[in-house]
Amino acid sequence: MADDELADALRFRMRDLLPPNAEQHSVIQAFRLPADAYRGRMDMAYAAVANRADIRQLVDWCQHQPARLRQLLIPELACLQLVAGQEPETPVAVLNLHDDDGTIALFAAGALYLSRRIGTGLKALGVGAGADGLSLQNDAPLEALALEIQRSLDYFDSQQGMGVIGQLWVLPPSGEEIDELLPRLENNLNVPLRLFSSALWNTDQPADAALLIALGGALSYELDHQTTAEFLYQ
């Protein structure tokens, strides 16, 4: 299927997955997975869906800021540019934890191969406002998080046929300290773990996940293996 027909085809296929009449109020953008995913046996694509009203609100806000809006990227592709800029020697996973859930994205050779929602968030892990803190007597949320991460890494290796993830990079949550969490999570995984921070970009300014994703969206990194998914406002 030609690239210019892919978005329309996925839009038709997603009618049954979206709420009634949601298609009329949504923008759907498609982008292909790299050709070597799934050992080249299947031609797969992702569909990114955004509410049209939310895009309009973002564009209206940007028009009142001292910046020129060029594109709106989904967070996974903004992270892709951050990872690609570091030129890692092995495939890399990026974990982004929110209050109630999170996401994990897997990257290799300058391309996004997998993105999954994680059901365990910071509150369940004892991090953030109202949390009781990490408890040695209750490791169930941490073990659940590690299991979800490991399943994603195993899928990347066994199903997509892309080999072993070499590192797990964690985006720092806004206003939260997770220094105690990281070594305990690493002990439950078979992959080295590190905090993805602004130190990678030679700046003294503290950075959290939102700032790093914004930085990734601002980078103009040439992607050789996939088309950047853009939500263009008309």
N, C-alpha and C positions, 0 to 999 in steps of 0.2 A: 504494500500500500504506500502511495506517495505521501511525503511529509505534509503536504498541504491538504490532504484528505484525512489525516490521522485524527485531528481534533474533532471533526464532525462525526467520525465513526465512533469515537469514545463517548462523545456527547449522547449519541443514540443508545449506546450500550448502558450508559449510566442512568437512564431514565427510571429504571426499576430500583436503583439504589438511593435515589434522592427523594426527599419528601414531595408530596403532591405540589405541582406548580413551581417547585424550587428551580427547575431548569430555566424558567423565564427570568428569574432574579439572580442567576449565577453566571459567572464567567468560568469557563472550563478550558484549560490549556494542557496539551499533551506533549510529552517528550519521551523519546525512546531510551530504553536501557542499552548499554554498549552491546555490540554484536557478540562478544565472547561470553556474556552472561548465559547461564544454563548450558554451558559448553557449546553454544551456537546452535542448539537444537530447537529453540523457540525464539521468535521475534516478539519481545515484550515491550510494553510501554507503561508509563505512569500517567495518571490524570490528576492534575491539581485543580481543585474547585474552590472558588472564592465568591463571597456574597458581593453582588454588584454595588449595593449601597455602601458596603464597607470600603470598597475601592474608591468610590466617589468621595467619601469622607476623607480618606487619606490624601487623595489628589487635591481636594479643596484646601486641606491644611497645608500641604506642601507649597501651594501657590502663594501663601502668605509668609513663607520662610525665605531667608536669603540663600536659596539653593535652587538649582535647576533639576527638576525631576526627569530622569532618563528611563527608569524602569522600576517595576515592583517585583521583587524576587520572593519566592517562598523561602523559609528559613533554611531548608536543606541545601538549596543551591547557593545561598550565601555562605553557609558553612563549607560547602565544596570549594569555594574560592579561597577561604582561609586555609583549608588543608592543602590544596594544590600549591598555594604559595610557599608552603614549608617543604615541598618536594620530599615527602617521606619515602623511605626505601621499601616499606611494606604497606599493605592495606591497613587502613585506620578506621576505627569506630569512634563516633562522637556522641556522647550522652548529654542530653539537656533535660534536667529535672525541674519540674514546676511544683507548685504546692500540692496538687492532687494527682498528678500523673507525670509523664515525661515522654521523650522520644529518643530513639537511637537510630543513627544513620551510618551506613557503611560505605566507605569510599576506597577506590583503588585506581591508580594510573590516571588521575585527573577526572574521574567520573563517579557519579552516584549510582550505586548498585541496589541499595535496599534502604527503606525507611519504615520504621515500625513504631507504633504507640506502645509505651510502657505503662502498665496500670498502677505502679507504685510511685508515689510522689514524696516530697520532702516532709509533709506532715506525718505520713505513716512511718517515715524513718526517724522521726523525733527531731526534725530540724525546722526552725522557724517559730513564728509567734504562736503561742498556745500549745506548743509541743512540750512533752515532758523530758525530752532529751534521749539520746541513745541509751539503751539498756542492755546490759550483758545478759539479763535474764530473758529477754524477748528479742531474738534475732530473726523471727519469722518474716517481718517486712524486708530486712536486708537480704535474707535468703531468697525471698520471692523476686526481688530486684535482680539479684545475681542470676537466678534461673532464667528470667526473661532475657537478660543480656546474653547468656550462654546459648540459649536457643537461637537467637539472631546470628551469633557468630557461627554456630554449627550449620545453620541454613545457608549462610554465605559460602561455607566450605563444601558441604555435601550436596546441596541442591543446585546452587548457582555455579558450583565448580570453580570457585575463585581462590581456593587455598585458605591459609590461616591468616586471621587478623593479627597484625604485629603489635598494635598498641590500642589502648582505649583512652581517649581524651575526654575529660569532663569539663563542660562549660560551667564557670562559677556562677551560682545563683545570685541574684541581686540582693545585697544586704545580708546574706547568710554565710556563716562559716561552716565549711564541710571538711575541714582538715582532719577531724576525728573519723569521719565517715570513709574517706578514701582508702586508708590502709586496710580497714576491715572489709571493704568491698573487694579490694584486690586479693585478699586472702581467700575469697570465695570464688575467684575466677582464675582461669588459666591464661591470663594475658596481662602484660604490664600496664599500669594505669598512671596517668598524670593529669594535673590540672591544666586546662587550656587557658592561658592567661595573656594579658597584654605584654608580658615580658618577652613574648615571641616577636613583638614588633618594636622593641627597643624604645619603649616609652615608660615613664614613671607613673603615668596616670592609671589608677586602678580601673580595671575593666570587669564588667559582668557579662552574662550571656547576651543581654539585649544590645549592649554596646559592641560586643564582638560580632554579633550577627549583622548589625548595621555597618560595621567596618567591612565585613565580607561582601555585603551588598554594594558597597562603594568601590570595591576593587575592580579593576578592569583587567581580569586575567583571561588570557586566550585559552578557551577550552577546545581541545582537539577531538574529544571522544563523544561529545553529546551536544545537542543544541540547548542553549540556556532557555529555560521556560520563563516567559515574561507575561505579565498581565499588562497589556497596553490599553490605556484609557482613551477612548474615542469620544 
